[in-house]
């Protein structure tokens, strides 16, 4: 028996690409949710995510030699063309044309033959809705002013692939004690954590002593389902972090951190306290990685009175699983 049995995949909105990574007319293969997928942008600029394998003879729509579209099948109008026999598929996963046939086979005519995932483009990112049973989105992606305003600096982006699960990563926010012993913080963070519907919210005071006195500060973290989250650092410096995790499969995730700060006199500012915040946040994730990658998940952990609201977090998180799963 494996010491780390796989955890199920949660459902929700997940970032599958940054917007500037997918040009008009481009397609490429991606692997998320334990599935082979093809991501492409139509000629009208619409991002699309489909299951990858052609229903004809099983070619992967994300692999082919087409100079016009990059790595995958070429894009014609609002369709992707299979690299093998040029069958065309629209954004809804319907076959719209077979160039050498008089008719589309009845088995797939006017029927969805490739799973199409709901997609939203916002915050300079492309989000896809995943639900193992194909249920339509149950909440919206939250649009974030800091990521969409010219008054904020270009995103500074960092990325990791980690052998863990979405839930294990998210549980860190409820585990106050580990900050002292893994990240060597001077004190345990005192956060007000609430869990309501699909939203988690953490608010922590972050006052700082300076030669001119105390500067009031706060760290506000919000999770929208299991895939979208952001943190605002306010006080002596302002930094905004979008921290998004997407399951590659049941034992591996991709993590994207994107930081930005308000511009000063119309210009992005580098260095200083904001740069130190970014370095420290990335350092903390690097410190967590070996623990995540080698720990097991205990459904019924032995908790003490100094632990954070881990049981409460797990009860909240359990709503994102279709199949019952022991979370506490």
C-alpha positions in Angstrom: 0.0 0.0 0.0 1.3 3.4 -0.9 2.1 5.6 2.1 0.7 8.6 0.1 -2.6 7.5 -1.4 -3.8 10.1 -4.0 -6.3 12.8 -2.9 -9.2 13.5 -5.2 -9.2 16.6 -7.4 -11.2 19.5 -6.1 -13.6 21.4 -8.4 -13.5 25.1 -9.1 -11.8 27.8 -11.3 -8.1 27.3 -11.9 -5.5 29.3 -13.8 -4.2 27.4 -16.9 -2.2 30.1 -18.5 -1.3 33.8 -18.4 -3.0 35.8 -21.1 0.2 36.8 -22.8 1.3 33.2 -23.1 -1.4 32.5 -25.7 -1.4 34.5 -28.8 -4.2 34.8 -31.3 -4.1 31.7 -33.6 -1.9 29.8 -31.2 -2.5 26.3 -29.8 -0.6 24.2 -27.3 -0.9 21.1 -25.2 -1.5 21.3 -21.5 -2.0 18.7 -18.8 -4.3 19.5 -15.9 -7.0 17.7 -13.9 -5.3 14.4 -14.8 -6.2 14.9 -18.4 -4.5 15.7 -21.7 -5.9 19.0 -23.0 -5.4 21.5 -25.8 -5.5 25.3 -25.1 -5.9 27.6 -28.0 -7.0 31.2 -28.9 -9.3 31.6 -31.9 -8.9 34.4 -34.5 -11.5 36.5 -32.6 -9.2 36.3 -29.5 -11.3 33.8 -27.5 -9.4 31.3 -25.3 -10.6 27.8 -25.5 -9.8 24.6 -23.5 -10.8 21.2 -24.9 -10.0 17.6 -24.2 -7.1 16.8 -26.5 -7.8 13.5 -28.3 -9.5 13.6 -31.7 -12.6 11.2 -31.8 -11.5 10.1 -35.3 -8.2 8.2 -34.7 -7.1 9.7 -31.4 -4.5 12.3 -32.5 -3.6 14.9 -29.9 -4.8 18.3 -31.1 -2.0 19.9 -29.2 0.8 18.4 -31.2 1.6 19.0 -34.8 3.9 20.9 -37.1 2.1 24.1 -38.0 4.2 27.2 -38.2 1.1 29.4 -38.0 -0.2 28.1 -34.7 2.9 27.1 -32.8 3.0 23.6 -31.3 -0.5 22.3 -31.9 -3.2 22.1 -34.5 -3.7 25.2 -36.6 -6.5 27.6 -35.9 -9.0 28.6 -38.7 -11.5 31.2 -37.6 -13.1 29.9 -34.4 -12.0 26.3 -34.9 -9.0 24.1 -34.3 -7.9 21.8 -37.0 -6.7 18.3 -36.1 -3.0 17.9 -37.3 -3.7 14.3 -38.5 -6.7 14.5 -41.0 -7.8 18.2 -40.6 -11.1 17.5 -38.9 -12.3 20.9 -37.5 -13.7 21.4 -34.0 -15.3 24.5 -32.5 -15.0 26.0 -29.0 -18.0 23.9 -27.8 -16.2 20.6 -28.9 -18.4 19.9 -31.9 -17.0 18.6 -35.2 -17.9 21.2 -37.8 -16.1 19.9 -40.9 -14.3 17.0 -42.4 -12.6 18.2 -45.6 -12.5 14.9 -47.4 -16.0 13.6 -46.4 -19.4 14.4 -47.7 -21.0 14.1 -44.3 -20.1 14.2 -40.6 -20.6 10.7 -39.2 -24.0 10.4 -37.4 -22.3 9.3 -34.2 -20.9 12.8 -33.7 -23.1 15.0 -36.0 -24.5 17.9 -34.0 -23.1 16.3 -30.8 -20.3 17.4 -28.5 -17.5 15.0 -29.1 -14.8 16.8 -27.1 -15.3 18.1 -23.6 -15.2 21.9 -23.6 -14.3 23.6 -20.3 -15.8 26.9 -19.3 -13.1 29.6 -19.7 -12.8 33.2 -18.3 -10.0 35.6 -19.1 -9.4 38.2 -16.4 -6.6 39.5 -14.2 -4.1 38.9 -17.1 -4.8 35.2 -16.7 -6.9 32.4 -18.3 -9.1 30.5 -15.8 -10.8 27.2 -16.6 -13.7 25.6 -14.7 -13.1 22.0 -13.8 -15.8 19.7 -12.3 -15.4 15.9 -12.6 -19.1 15.6 -13.4 -19.3 18.4 -15.9 -21.4 20.7 -13.6 -21.5 24.3 -14.8 -19.7 27.0 -12.8 -21.1 27.5 -9.3 -19.4 30.9 -8.7 -17.6 33.5 -10.6 -13.9 34.4 -11.0 -13.2 37.5 -8.9 -11.9 40.4 -11.0 -9.1 42.2 -9.3 -8.4 45.9 -9.7 -4.7 45.6 -9.0 -4.2 43.1 -11.8 -6.2 45.1 -14.3 -5.2 48.7 -13.7 -2.4 50.6 -15.4 -1.7 52.3 -12.1 -0.1 49.0 -10.9 3.3 47.7 -12.1 3.7 44.7 -14.5 3.4 41.4 -12.8 6.5 39.7 -11.4 5.8 36.0 -11.9 7.1 32.9 -10.2 6.2 29.3 -10.8 6.7 25.9 -9.1 5.6 22.3 -9.8 5.2 20.4 -6.5 4.4 16.8 -5.6 1.5 17.5 -3.3 -2.3 18.3 -3.4 -4.2 21.6 -3.6 -5.7 21.0 -0.1 -2.3 20.3 1.6 -1.0 23.6 0.2 -4.1 25.6 1.3 -4.1 24.1 4.8 -0.9 26.1 5.5 -3.0 29.2 6.0 -4.8 27.6 8.9 -1.6 26.1 10.4 -0.3 29.1 12.4 2.3 27.1 14.3 4.4 26.1 11.3 5.4 29.7 10.6 7.5 29.8 13.7 9.3 26.5 13.2 9.5 26.3 9.4 9.9 29.9 8.5 11.5 31.1 11.7 9.0 34.0 12.3 9.5 35.8 15.6 6.0 35.1 16.7 3.0 33.0 15.6 0.7 34.9 13.2 -2.5 36.0 14.8 -5.1 35.9 12.0 -8.8 36.2 12.0 -9.9 33.3 9.7 -13.5 32.9 8.4 -14.9 30.4 6.0 -18.2 31.2 4.3 -19.7 29.4 1.3 -16.8 29.1 -1.2 -14.8 32.0 0.3 -12.0 31.8 2.9 -10.8 35.1 4.4 -7.8 35.8 6.7 -7.0 39.2 8.2 -3.8 39.7 10.2 -2.4 42.9 11.7 1.1 43.8 10.5 2.1 46.9 12.4 5.8 47.9 12.0 7.9 50.0 14.4 9.9 52.8 12.6 12.0 55.8 13.9 8.9 57.9 13.4 6.6 55.6 15.3 4.3 52.7 14.6 3.0 52.3 11.0 -0.3 50.5 10.9 -0.4 47.5 8.6 -2.5 44.5 7.6 -2.2 41.3 5.5 -5.5 40.3 4.0 -5.8 36.9 2.2 -8.8 35.7 0.3 -9.5 32.4 -1.3 -12.2 32.0 -3.9 -12.7 28.3 -4.1 -9.6 26.0 -4.2 -8.0 27.6 -7.2 -8.0 31.4 -7.0 -6.5 33.4 -4.1 -4.9 36.7 -3.5 -3.2 38.6 -0.7 -2.9 42.3 0.0 0.0 43.6 2.1 -0.6 47.1 3.4 1.3 49.4 5.7 4.9 50.5 5.3 4.7 49.1 1.7 2.0 48.0 -0.6 2.3 44.6 -2.4 -0.4 42.5 -4.1 0.0 38.8 -4.7 -2.2 36.5 -6.8 -1.4 33.0 -5.7 -3.0 30.3 -7.8 -2.7 26.5 -7.7 -4.0 24.1 -10.3 -3.9 20.3 -10.0 -1.8 18.6 -12.7 -3.0 15.2 -11.4 -3.9 13.6 -8.1 -0.3 13.9 -6.8 1.1 17.0 -8.4 0.2 20.7 -8.6 1.4 23.8 -10.4 1.7 27.0 -8.4 1.8 30.5 -9.9 2.7 33.6 -7.9 2.2 37.0 -9.5 3.2 40.1 -7.6 2.5 43.8 -8.3 2.9 47.1 -6.5 1.4 50.6 -7.2 3.4 52.7 -9.6 5.0 55.9 -8.3 4.7 58.9 -10.6 3.6 56.6 -13.3 6.6 54.3 -13.0 7.1 50.9 -11.6 9.5 50.9 -8.6 11.9 48.0 -7.9 13.8 47.2 -4.8 13.1 48.3 -1.2 10.5 46.8 1.1 8.3 45.5 -1.7 11.2 43.4 -3.1 12.0 42.1 0.3 8.4 41.0 0.8 8.5 39.1 -2.6 11.8 37.4 -1.7 10.4 36.3 1.7 7.2 34.9 0.3 9.0 32.9 -2.3 11.5 31.7 0.3 8.7 30.5 2.5 7.2 28.4 -0.3 10.7 26.9 -1.0 10.9 26.0 2.7 7.5 24.3 2.6 8.2 22.3 -0.5 10.2 19.4 1.0 7.6 19.0 3.8 4.7 18.9 1.4 6.5 16.5 -1.0 7.3 13.9 1.7 4.5 14.1 4.2 1.4 11.9 4.4 -2.1 13.2 4.8 -3.7 12.2 8.2 -7.5 12.4 7.9 -7.8 12.4 11.7 -4.7 14.2 13.0 -3.9 14.6 16.7 -4.2 18.4 17.2 -3.3 20.5 20.2 -4.7 23.7 21.6 -2.0 25.8 20.0 -2.8 24.7 16.5 -4.8 26.9 14.2 -8.4 26.1 12.9 -7.3 23.1 10.8 -10.4 21.1 11.4 -12.6 24.0 10.5 -10.6 24.6 7.3 -10.9 20.9 6.3 -14.7 20.9 6.8 -14.9 24.0 4.6 -12.6 22.6 1.9 -14.5 19.3 1.8 -17.3 21.0 -0.2 -15.0 21.1 -3.3 -15.0 17.3 -3.6 -17.7 15.3 -5.5 -16.9 12.0 -3.8 -16.9 11.8 0.0 -13.4 12.2 1.4 -12.2 12.1 5.0 -10.9 15.7 5.6 -11.1 15.6 9.4 
